[in-house]
Structures are given as C-alpha cells and as structure tokens.
C-alpha cells in the first residue's frame, strides 16, 4: 500500500491511503510513542475503505523541529488533533473521526469540538480531560505549590517513562520494552511539567455538552484500566456513547486484537456518516 509523510504546523503525520475511502481516521498515539507504530492496524484497516492519518504529537517522534523531545503540553496536543482533522477533511472531503490510543485518548476526545470532526473513538484509557473522575488525581498538579516547584526546576524534573510504565505488562509479553527501544522515534522521558499539563488541561467544551457519537473500547484484561472505570468515564461524556469491552483483551487492541477492533471501528464509522 502507499504510505506518505505529511507536515502540518511542523507536526509530522503518516498517511495510509485507500483507493475507495469512505471516511478518515486521525490517530493520536499513546505514551512515549509516535504516529508510525500502528502499521499492523493501519494497513489492515485501510483495506476496508478508510484513510488513516497518524500524527506524532508535539514533542514526540519527528514533531520536534523547535522543541526538545519529551517537551509538550496537552493543550498543544489537543489542538494538533483538531488541526489535523480539519486539514484531512479539507484535503479529502471525507468525514473524519479522531482515534485515541492509550494516552492519545485525551487528544482524541478533546478535539471532538472541532467542526471537522464527526465523532471519536477512544481505546484503552481513562485519560479523558475534564472528567469528574480525574478531579482527585488532578488536584495536586493544579496546586500553586506544585506549579512553583516545576517552574523552579524546569526541564531537570523528568518523568522516566520505562520506570513509570511497564511496557512488558502493557503489551502482554516479555521483551516488549526492549523491542520498543529499537525504534529511534520513541520517547523515553517527559518534562514533568509536560506530564503535569495533562492534569491541568480543561477542554474548551465540557464533556457533557458533546452531541457527537463516541465509541469507547477496552480490553477486559487491560492492566491499566478496568471495564467498570471505562463505563464510569463513558457515563460522563455526552452522547451517544457506545462502550465495547473485549473479552480477554489486553491494552493494545490495535496491535493484538487487530481484526476485531478494526471491524468494530469500521462498523461504528459507517453507521455514523
């Protein structure tokens, strides 16, 4: 299949073309990743008649022309999702759905307010800015004291991603972290202030005010989030919202439940265009 590289506002994206596309997906990757890590899913899904645009979030992958890798804000990431969705819609004329994988859920749902976005697909994460369930975990990061410390220390305060997050558990097999280290575009540490920006971000449109369709999917055995939490998060999002839990599924449905997840996404998109 044909794969292209595109730039928009200095942010890199990989485009997976389809000869008979009926809709497009703008994909936000997860923690420390980049837009080129979902080839398995994208090649499979494009054959169904969909274009996929997977972008490197600010401060990730190749989206680092004027900022260090690992330096980003949630506001910029969400805006990049809106901008890519708008660009794809204007270029192709197709209905556009945002798709968020893991931490990328935050950008996908936050961009749903963009006029170019038809709906959103959220996979394997409770990272939904503005949700009441995040108020408790977010409170310390929003305090004046923490903000002052982060300002004083600057980029010296880091979040070491492989220490914080066990990729072997996440991906469901031993050696996953070592495999990811072979990819030079992955990111292995964040400015702590960048991580804080996720907890400090408030989407301009309250979640309850959403009226566009949302598909929320997760694996039953995802080590990071339980089905009950997914359902509670979904209940706080204006609808219609469809929740799908994959029996025995783990975290990365795009990579390890490719056929079933692709079918679910395709049916959802076709039903909402």
matplotlib code that plots the C-alpha trace (Angstrom):
import matplotlib.pyplot as plt

x = [0.0, 1.0, 2.3, 3.0, 4.7, 3.0, 3.8, 1.3, 2.3, 5.7, 4.0, 4.6, 2.0, 1.9, -0.9, -2.2, -4.2, -7.2, -8.5, -12.1, -12.1, -15.4, -14.1, -10.8, -9.3, -6.9, -5.0, -3.3, -0.7, 0.0, 2.6, 6.0, 5.0, 4.7, 2.4, 4.3, 3.9, 0.5, 1.4, -0.3, -3.6, -3.4, -2.6, -5.4, -7.9, -7.2, -8.2, -11.7, -12.0, -10.6, -7.8, -5.7, -3.6, -1.4, 0.4, 3.4, 2.2, 4.1, 7.4, 7.2, 8.7, 9.5, 7.3, 10.3, 11.7, 11.7, 11.2, 13.1, 11.7, 9.6, 8.5, 4.8, 1.5, -1.9, -3.3, -1.0, -1.6, -5.4, -5.0, -2.8, -5.6, -8.1, -5.8, -5.1, -8.8, -9.5, -6.7, -7.7, -11.4, -10.5, -8.0, -10.1, -13.7, -14.2, -15.9, -13.2, -13.1, -10.4, -9.0, -7.0, -4.8, -4.0, -2.8, -3.9, -7.5, -7.0, -6.3, -9.0, -11.8, -10.7, -10.7, -14.3, -15.4, -13.8, -16.4, -14.4, -14.7, -17.7, -17.0, -14.3, -13.0, -11.3, -9.2, -7.8, -7.5, -9.3, -7.2, -10.2, -9.5, -12.4, -14.0, -15.1, -13.2, -9.9, -10.6, -8.9, -5.7, -5.5, -5.8, -2.1, -0.8, -3.0, -1.8, 0.2, 2.9, 3.5, 3.4, 6.0, 8.3, 8.0, 8.8, 11.9, 13.3, 12.3, 13.4, 15.5, 12.4, 11.7, 9.2, 11.2, 8.7, 10.0, 10.3, 6.8, 5.1, 5.9, 5.6, 6.0, 2.8, 1.1, 1.8, 1.3, 4.7, 8.2, 10.6, 8.1, 10.2, 13.4, 11.6, 10.3, 13.9, 14.9, 12.6, 14.6, 11.4, 10.0, 10.3, 11.7, 11.2, 8.9, 9.5, 7.5, 5.8, 4.6, 3.1, 1.5, -0.1, -2.4, -3.8, -4.0, -5.8, -9.5, -11.1, -13.0, -16.2, -17.5, -17.7, -21.4, -22.1, -20.9, -23.5, -21.3, -21.0, -18.3, -17.0, -15.2, -13.3, -11.1, -9.7, -11.2, -7.7, -6.1, -3.7, -4.2, -7.9, -10.9, -14.1, -16.0, -13.8, -14.3, -18.1, -17.9, -15.9, -18.3, -21.2, -19.7, -19.5, -22.4, -23.6, -24.4, -21.6, -21.1, -18.9, -17.3, -15.2, -13.1, -13.2, -9.7, -8.4, -5.3, -4.2, -3.2, -6.3, -5.0, -2.0, -3.2, -7.0, -6.5, -9.2, -11.9, -11.1, -10.9, -14.3, -15.7, -14.3, -15.4, -19.0, -19.1, -17.8, -20.0, -23.1, -22.3, -21.6]
y = [0.0, 3.6, 5.4, 9.2, 11.6, 14.9, 18.0, 20.5, 23.3, 21.5, 18.3, 15.1, 12.6, 9.3, 8.9, 5.5, 5.8, 3.9, 3.9, 3.9, 5.7, 6.4, 8.2, 9.1, 8.4, 10.9, 8.8, 10.0, 7.6, 6.7, 7.4, 7.9, 6.7, 8.2, 8.0, 5.3, 2.5, 1.2, -0.2, -3.5, -1.9, 0.8, -1.5, -3.8, -1.0, 1.0, -2.1, -1.7, 1.7, 4.2, 6.7, 6.9, 9.8, 9.0, 12.1, 12.5, 14.5, 17.7, 16.8, 13.2, 11.3, 13.7, 16.5, 18.1, 20.8, 23.6, 21.8, 19.1, 15.6, 15.0, 18.6, 19.2, 20.5, 18.8, 22.0, 21.8, 18.0, 18.5, 21.4, 19.4, 16.8, 19.5, 20.9, 17.5, 16.7, 20.0, 19.5, 16.0, 17.0, 19.9, 17.9, 14.8, 15.9, 12.8, 12.5, 12.5, 10.6, 11.1, 7.9, 7.9, 5.0, 5.0, 8.5, 9.6, 9.3, 12.7, 14.4, 12.5, 13.3, 16.9, 17.5, 16.4, 20.0, 20.8, 21.3, 18.9, 16.0, 13.7, 11.6, 10.0, 6.5, 6.0, 3.0, 1.6, 4.6, 6.7, 9.7, 12.0, 15.6, 17.4, 14.2, 14.3, 11.1, 12.9, 15.8, 14.0, 12.9, 16.3, 18.4, 18.2, 19.0, 22.1, 23.5, 26.6, 24.8, 22.1, 24.7, 26.7, 23.7, 22.8, 26.3, 26.4, 23.1, 23.3, 20.5, 19.0, 17.4, 14.4, 11.5, 8.4, 6.5, 2.9, 3.2, 4.7, 2.4, -1.3, -2.0, -5.7, -5.8, -3.2, -5.1, -8.5, -10.2, -10.2, -8.2, -5.5, -2.7, -4.0, -4.2, -0.6, 0.6, -0.4, 2.3, 5.6, 7.7, 6.6, 9.0, 7.7, 10.7, 13.7, 17.0, 16.7, 20.0, 18.4, 15.5, 17.9, 19.7, 16.7, 17.1, 20.8, 20.9, 21.8, 21.2, 24.2, 22.1, 20.4, 16.6, 16.6, 19.0, 16.7, 15.5, 13.6, 9.8, 8.3, 4.7, 3.7, 0.3, -1.5, -4.9, -6.9, -7.7, -4.3, -3.8, 0.0, 0.4, -1.8, -2.2, -0.6, 2.6, 2.7, 2.6, 5.3, 7.6, 6.9, 7.9, 11.4, 12.0, 13.5, 11.1, 8.9, 6.8, 3.1, 1.0, -2.2, -4.4, -7.1, -10.4, -11.4, -8.3, -6.5, -2.9, -2.5, -3.6, -2.0, -4.4, -7.5, -7.5, -6.0, -7.8, -7.5, -3.9, -2.9, -4.4, -2.5, 0.8, 0.4, -0.5, 2.4, 4.9, 3.6, 3.9, 7.5, 9.0]
z = [0.0, -0.4, 2.7, 2.7, 5.2, 5.7, 7.8, 9.3, 11.6, 12.0, 13.1, 11.3, 10.2, 8.3, 5.8, 4.8, 1.6, 0.5, -3.1, -2.1, 1.3, 2.8, 5.9, 7.6, 11.0, 12.6, 15.1, 18.3, 19.7, 23.3, 26.0, 24.5, 21.1, 17.6, 14.6, 12.8, 15.4, 14.2, 10.7, 11.5, 12.2, 9.6, 6.7, 7.7, 8.3, 5.1, 3.1, 4.4, 2.7, 5.1, 5.1, 8.3, 9.3, 12.3, 13.7, 16.0, 19.0, 19.8, 21.4, 20.1, 17.2, 14.4, 15.7, 17.4, 15.0, 17.5, 20.8, 22.7, 22.5, 25.6, 25.9, 25.1, 26.5, 26.5, 25.0, 22.0, 21.6, 21.5, 19.1, 16.8, 16.7, 15.7, 13.1, 11.5, 11.4, 9.8, 7.3, 6.4, 5.9, 3.7, 1.7, 1.1, 1.7, 3.9, 7.3, 9.9, 13.2, 15.8, 17.3, 20.5, 21.7, 25.4, 26.4, 23.0, 24.1, 25.8, 22.4, 20.5, 22.9, 23.4, 19.7, 19.3, 19.4, 16.1, 13.3, 11.0, 13.5, 13.0, 16.1, 18.3, 19.0, 22.4, 23.2, 26.4, 28.7, 31.3, 30.1, 29.5, 30.5, 32.2, 33.6, 37.3, 38.0, 37.2, 39.7, 42.6, 40.8, 39.0, 42.2, 43.3, 39.8, 39.8, 43.1, 43.2, 45.2, 42.5, 39.8, 41.6, 42.0, 38.4, 37.3, 39.6, 38.5, 34.8, 32.5, 35.2, 36.7, 34.5, 34.2, 33.3, 31.1, 31.3, 35.1, 35.4, 32.9, 32.4, 28.6, 29.1, 31.1, 28.9, 25.7, 27.3, 26.5, 27.9, 25.8, 24.7, 26.3, 24.6, 21.3, 21.6, 22.3, 18.8, 17.5, 17.4, 17.3, 20.6, 23.6, 26.9, 29.2, 29.6, 31.2, 34.5, 33.6, 30.3, 32.2, 34.6, 31.7, 31.1, 34.6, 34.3, 30.9, 30.7, 27.3, 26.0, 25.5, 28.7, 28.1, 29.0, 26.2, 23.5, 21.0, 18.6, 18.5, 20.6, 20.6, 23.8, 23.7, 26.1, 26.9, 29.7, 31.0, 30.4, 33.3, 33.3, 33.4, 34.4, 32.4, 35.3, 35.1, 31.4, 31.9, 34.5, 32.3, 29.4, 31.6, 32.0, 28.2, 26.3, 23.6, 22.0, 23.6, 22.8, 25.2, 23.9, 26.2, 24.5, 26.5, 27.4, 25.5, 26.8, 26.4, 22.8, 20.9, 17.7, 17.7, 19.4, 18.5, 15.1, 13.1, 15.8, 16.7, 13.0, 12.4, 15.4, 14.3, 10.7, 11.6, 14.0, 11.4, 8.6, 10.9, 11.7, 8.3]

ax = plt.figure().add_subplot(projection="3d")
ax.plot(x, y, z, "-o")
ax.set_aspect("equal")
plt.show()
